[in-house]
Structures are given as C-alpha cells and as structure tokens.
C-alpha cells in the first residue's frame, strides 16, 4: 500500500463513528458545500486539513500552537466521551478502562517506539516535575542545565537539587541565537560535562529564540562521556521536547536522550491539558504519584493516577491518528517551508532583527524577531488589531515577537504577515 492510500485509509477510520458524512444524492454536487468538504476529510489536501479546525477565519493564526485548537476528530472524540460520562460517569469510565492503553499505543505508533516507554501526563511541566523529582540523585552529583531553558526546567532542577543535595550548574550554548552553530553547541555542552554530572537537562527547541538543538549529536557526546561509568553515575540526557514534538520529523529513539517530556496540546494540536513522558529505561526514576493504570508496563506505572479530564486524555488517540493520516514527514516539511519563507522575508526588512537561525537544521516552527520601532507586546497588538494577525511574545526577560507557522497557516498568509511586519516600521 502506498503512502497516499495508507493516509486515506487511516483518515476514513478517523471519521468512522465521529460524524455523519453528508448523504449521497442521485446527482453529484457540482460544488460541494463547505460543511461537506469538512466531513469528507482528505489528509492529502491542506485546505481540507485546515477545514477541520474551527479557528476564526478572519485571523492569521501564527500563535495557534501555543495552546492548541482542536481539529474536528479531536473535538468530536472529546464530546463523545463527555456525553458518555454525563449520562453515566462511573459505568462509562469502567467501560473505557483500557482507553489509556489505546492512547499509549497510538503515541508509540506515531513516535515509532514502544508503548511501554510512554507515561501519560497533563503537560510538559508535569512531565518535567515527575522526571526531575523522581530521578535518584545523591549529594556530590550534579545537574547540568543551560541558560536557555524555560522556567519549568530551571525550577524543576532547582527543586531537585534542594531535595537531594545535588549541585546545579548552567552552561551557555550560544551567545547570539541568530549565530548559533551546531558544532559549537555540542562543543560547549561536552566541555561542561564533569565526572559528577548525573543529569543533563536541555530543551529541544528554545521557545524564547526558536533555536533547535542538535539532539542526536548531543546524545552522541553524552554517550562518549559515559564510557566507563557505572550505571548509577551515567549522565542522563533529559529533554523538554514540546516545541519539537509534532513539528519535527524524528523517531524519538533516534534522538539520543534518556527521557523526554512534552505537552501534546501544542504542535500536535492534541486535547488541551495532555502530555507524555517518554523514558528509554525507567530504572533511574522513582514514581511519585500512585497510578490507576495497573502498572503492567513501565509507562503505565509512571502515569499519575487520580481522576483527570478523561474526555481530553482519551481523545489524544484521535490527535495522533489525525497527524498519522496527514503524515509526520509532510507536516514537518510544511512547517519548515513556511518558517523558512517567513525567516527569509523578515531578514530582508531593514527595521527587523531576525533572532531565529535561518538554517532549518537549527530551528523548527518557532520564528522570533525584534522590530526596531516598538516593543514586542506593542508589535503583537498592532499586528492583531490592524492586520488580523495573531502572534505571541516570548515569555522571557528578553522579549521577542514570535510566530509559529503550522498546519493551519498558508504561504499566502506568511506573505501577508511579512507585509504587515514591514508596515510596522
């Protein structure tokens, strides 16, 4: 079966049971209605993909990845589960006792990994908290992180150090993000690893600049540093993967990391309030919260129990299947093409400083810039109010205007955005 046929078959499975396809008439419509085009989802057609979202059509949605909108299969799965629980919650939950196994299986298929390596969480922050609080550390060991990480990592490793007595150090991987160099990043990190380094905490794609780390090369450097070390002294490469997950075409086992935490409500456009923690091996990690998942596999054992928004967690399966139907490689190529178009255009505007590296090997979907004539918040507000463009601002001390081309945007909208940014002066 070729790739197009496989995607089409999977798309048909997505739609089964989640909506009624428009009934056929004796004479085919010359021009199908918009509602019918939405129902007849064609994952090979980007217009059909965008039609699955209920986004405001008057806006260019370059911040849709921040806290994702749900595509139609996910919306309908959420509503299906919600309705079932509203009618008879206890019975419905019991009837779906294996639903989390289905989610892990769908995630494993998407990532080309084993389901037993996946624990389900509510967010990247929860995953990082479970990871850094659960790692077995001792006084005399250290956590090495970077100056570029989000507060969730910095706080999680600070708390881990306070709890265990392990020291925490930070290394700077690049001086100017637009000049970031893969070899230099690896060299600086490798030089910072010491015999006492037990944890290396990094972020795949930096949300404040758009820099994407060469994770596979970093993984090789960490493996070399671990040569001859006892298992309890090995440096563990731990990753906040949220802005690469769903935007970059990569099998997780090939990234070279030991653990990766991510939300699935950003570039994957999964249900809000969902995420996962992946572990190559769980031997170095203690579970912190009792599980309700039975614990038959490591991933299930590390999935926190308690009552969650089950209608969202269980609908995560449809989010993975939606992306699988479109194709992980096609999605990554679409994001790369539009992000490159945006970066090249911004670099030509005299009043703009492009912050994100132009190389697609050192960036993903996030594109950051600074406009000389105004601060980032003012620029974001002006783009929305005067041009109908939804952007965001980096949540750091140094604030940049931030865009995120994705599966819901078009090349024409990128050009419209460039015109609008240039008009800001």
C-alpha positions, 0 to 999 in steps of 0.5 A: 500500500502506498503512502497516499492510500495508507493516509486515506485509509487511516483518515476514513477510520478517523471519521468512522463513528465521529460524524455523519458524512453528508448523504449521497444524492442521485446527482453529484454536487457540482460544488460541494458545500463547505460543511461537506468538504469538512466531513469528507476529510482528505489528509492529502489536501491542506485546505481540507486539513485546515477545514477541520479546525474551527479557528476564526477565519478572519485571523492569521493564526501564527500563535495557534500552537501555543495552546492548541485548537482542536481539529474536528476528530479531536473535538468530536472524540472529546464530546463523545466521551463527555456525553458518555460520562454525563449520562453515566460517569462511573459505568462509562469510565469502567467501560473505557478502562483500557482507553489509556492503553489505546492512547499509549499505543497510538503515541508509540505508533506515531513516535515509532517506539514502544508503548511501554516507554510512554507515561501519560501526563497533563503537560510538559511541566508535569512531565518535567516535575515527575522526571526531575523529582523522581530521578535518584540523585545523591549529594556530590552529583550534579545537574547540568542545565543551560541558560536557555531553558524555560522556567519549568526546567530551571525550577524543576532542577532547582527543586531537585537539587534542594531535595537531594543535595545535588549541585546545579550548574548552567552552561551557555550554548550560544551567545547570539541565537541568530549565530548559533552553530551546531558544532559549537553547541555540542562543543560547549555542552561536552566541555561542561560535562564533569565526572559528577554530572548525573543529569543533563537537562536541555530543551529541544527547541528554545521557545524564547529564540526558536533555536533547535538543538542538535539532539542526536549529536548531543546524545552522541557526546553524552554517550562518549562521556559515559564510557566507563561509568557505572550505571548509577553515575551515567549522565542522563540526557533529559529533554523538554521536547514540546516545541519539537514534538509534532513539528519535527520529523524524528523517531524519538529513539533516534534522538539520543536522550534518556527521557523526554517530556512534552505537552501534546496540546501544542504542535500536535494540536492534541486535547488541551491539558495532555502530555507524555513522558517518554523514558528509554529505561525507567530504572533511574526514576522513582514514581511519585504519584500512585497510578490507576493504570495497573502498572503492567508496563513501565509507562503505565506505572509512571502515569499519575493516577487520580481522576483527570479530564478523561474526555481530553486524555482519551481523545489524544488517540484521535490527535495522533491518528489525525497527524498519522493520516496527514503524515509526520514527514509532510507536516514537518516539511510544511512547517519548515517551508513556511518558517523558512519563507517567513525567516527569509522575508523578515531578514530582508526588512531593514527595521527587523532583527531576525533572532531565529537561525535561518538554517532549518537544521537549527530551528523548527516552527518557532520564528522570533524577531525584534522590530526596531520601532516598538516593543514586542507586546506593542508589535503583537497588538498592532499586528492583531488589531490592524492586520488580523494577525495573531502572534505571541511574545516570548515569555522571557526577560528578553522579549521577542515577537514570535510566530509559529507557522503550522498546519493551519497557516498558508504561504499566502498568509506568511506573505501577508504577515511579512507585509504587515511586519514591514508596515510596522516600521 
